[in-house]
Amino acid sequence: MWWTLIGMKNSDLFEGARLASWPMLAQPLYAGKFPQSALLVVEDAVGDPGISLCRSLLCENPYSRIGCDCRSCQPSLSDHPDVQVLAPSPHTIKILEVRQALQSLAYRPLWSLRRVVLIQSAETLTVEAANLLLKSIEEPAGYVQFILTTSNPDQVLPTIRSRCQKFMVPDFKGQMPIELEPDWMSARPLLPEHVIRASRYVEQQYRLTQNARWLQLWEDLWQAYEALTGNANQEILRERLRLLWMM
């Protein structure tokens, strides 16, 4: 829930668990609600969310957040029998590569609960390869998981985009997590820059979690900023901010 993040150090979102940097992926996965076909729109994010997601999907302990000693967590992905990783070689992903990956899906997983197909830079699929993939994405076996990553979603075949649930993975490369003092709204006087910093903190939380409650709070803070620059009563505004923050 969004309010549980308020007391959490921002650094907690970036370190530790395999998917800790990408709560928008971790939350539905650990809730058992992750789609069978997902398109990760990756904006040059730190690390590789596609690989981290594969690791979590393949782990034989479904509740593990940080990896374990199971067979699936030990080898490199290239040695795992239940995953196929496709990437452009050198510039495109061809139909033969897709066909070979899909042929493995006829067999049930050997180690894990799923067979995973990870397609990196999905926009580089040739038209023939994309159309072949589409047939499998439309009616996957219950144990099959498709993960596609791209930085150019508009270049991915539209029919594939429409059959994948899209996840926006924000770019935090080189960006330090924003720290926010817990009693920031008690500052006297309460200055516009206090509200601006709080708004940037909330914006970062929204981009991390994709939770609509953070988005609403972000909009509310900018309304508070406009009120503050319009010489609103500070005590009334402080009480309004306190109520918004605790909702």
TAMO-V864110 format. One record per residue. N is the residue number from 0. SS is DSSP state (A for helix, B for strand, O for the rest). OMEGA is omega in whole degrees, -180 to 180 (NA if undefined). BURIAL is b if it has 16 or more other ideal C-beta (glycine too) atoms within 10 Angstrom, else e. Layout:
N/SS/OMEGA/BURIAL
N/SS/OMEGA/BURIAL
This chain:
0/O/-173/e
1/A/-175/b
2/A/178/e
3/A/-178/e
4/A/-174/b
5/O/-178/e
6/O/-178/e
7/O/174/e
8/O/-179/e
9/A/-178/b
10/A/179/e
11/A/-179/e
12/A/-174/b
13/O/-173/b
14/O/171/e
15/O/-172/e
16/O/-177/b
17/O/-178/b
18/O/-176/b
19/O/-180/b
20/O/-175/b
21/O/-179/b
22/A/-180/b
23/A/174/b
24/A/-175/b
25/A/-174/b
26/A/179/b
27/A/-179/b
28/A/-177/b
29/A/174/b
30/O/-180/e
31/O/-176/e
32/O/-178/e
33/O/-178/b
34/O/178/e
35/O/179/b
36/B/-177/b
37/B/176/b
38/B/179/b
39/B/176/b
40/B/-170/b
41/B/-179/b
42/O/177/e
43/O/-175/e
44/O/175/b
45/O/-178/e
46/O/-179/b
47/O/-178/b
48/A/179/b
49/A/179/b
50/A/180/b
51/A/178/b
52/A/176/b
53/A/180/b
54/A/-179/b
55/A/179/b
56/A/-176/b
57/A/-177/b
58/O/-178/b
59/O/172/e
60/O/-171/e
61/O/-179/e
62/O/-179/e
63/O/178/b
64/O/-172/e
65/O/-177/e
66/O/-176/e
67/O/-178/e
68/O/-179/e
69/O/-180/e
70/A/-174/e
71/A/-178/b
72/A/-174/b
73/A/-174/e
74/O/171/e
75/O/-178/e
76/A/-180/b
77/A/180/e
78/A/-177/e
79/O/-176/b
80/O/-174/b
81/O/-180/b
82/B/174/b
83/B/179/b
84/B/179/b
85/B/178/b
86/O/-180/e
87/O/-179/b
88/O/-9/e
89/O/-174/e
90/O/-177/e
91/O/171/e
92/B/-170/b
93/O/-175/e
94/A/-180/b
95/A/180/e
96/A/179/b
97/A/-180/b
98/A/180/e
99/A/179/e
100/A/-178/b
101/A/179/b
102/A/-180/e
103/A/-177/e
104/A/177/b
105/A/-177/e
106/O/179/e
107/O/-179/e
108/O/-178/b
109/O/-177/e
110/O/-170/b
111/O/176/b
112/O/-174/e
113/O/162/b
114/B/-175/b
115/B/172/b
116/B/178/b
117/B/180/b
118/B/-179/b
119/O/-178/b
120/O/-174/b
121/A/179/b
122/A/-179/b
123/A/174/b
124/B/173/b
125/O/-180/e
126/A/-180/e
127/A/-180/e
128/A/-180/b
129/A/-180/b
130/A/177/e
131/A/178/b
132/A/-177/b
133/A/-178/e
134/A/180/e
135/A/179/b
136/A/-177/b
137/A/-177/e
138/O/-179/e
139/O/171/b
140/O/-175/e
141/O/-178/e
142/O/-175/b
143/B/179/b
144/B/176/b
145/B/175/b
146/B/177/b
147/B/175/b
148/B/179/b
149/B/170/b
150/O/-180/b
151/O/-175/e
152/A/-180/b
153/A/180/e
154/A/176/e
155/O/-179/b
156/O/-175/b
157/A/-180/e
158/A/175/e
159/A/179/b
160/A/-176/b
161/A/-178/e
162/A/177/b
163/O/172/b
164/B/-174/e
165/B/175/e
166/B/177/b
167/B/-180/e
168/B/-171/b
169/O/179/b
170/O/175/e
171/O/-179/b
172/O/179/e
173/O/-178/e
174/O/179/e
175/O/176/e
176/O/-177/b
177/O/177/e
178/O/-180/e
179/O/179/b
180/O/-177/e
181/O/-178/e
182/O/-175/e
183/A/-175/e
184/A/178/b
185/A/-178/e
186/O/178/e
187/O/-2/e
188/O/175/e
189/O/-173/b
190/O/178/e
191/A/-179/e
192/A/175/e
193/A/-179/b
194/A/178/b
195/A/180/e
196/A/178/b
197/A/179/b
198/A/179/b
199/A/176/e
200/A/-179/b
201/A/177/b
202/A/-180/b
203/A/179/b
204/A/178/b
205/A/-179/b
206/A/176/b
207/A/-170/b
208/A/-175/b
209/O/-180/b
210/O/-174/b
211/A/180/e
212/A/175/b
213/A/180/b
214/A/179/b
215/A/179/e
216/A/176/b
217/A/179/b
218/A/179/e
219/A/-180/b
220/A/178/b
221/A/173/e
222/A/177/e
223/A/178/b
224/A/179/b
225/A/178/e
226/A/-179/b
227/A/179/b
228/A/176/e
229/O/177/e
230/O/175/e
231/O/177/e
232/O/-173/e
233/A/-178/e
234/A/178/e
235/A/-179/e
236/A/178/b
237/A/-180/b
238/A/178/e
239/A/178/b
240/A/-180/b
241/A/-180/e
242/A/178/e
243/A/-175/e
244/A/-176/b
245/A/-179/e
246/O/NA/e
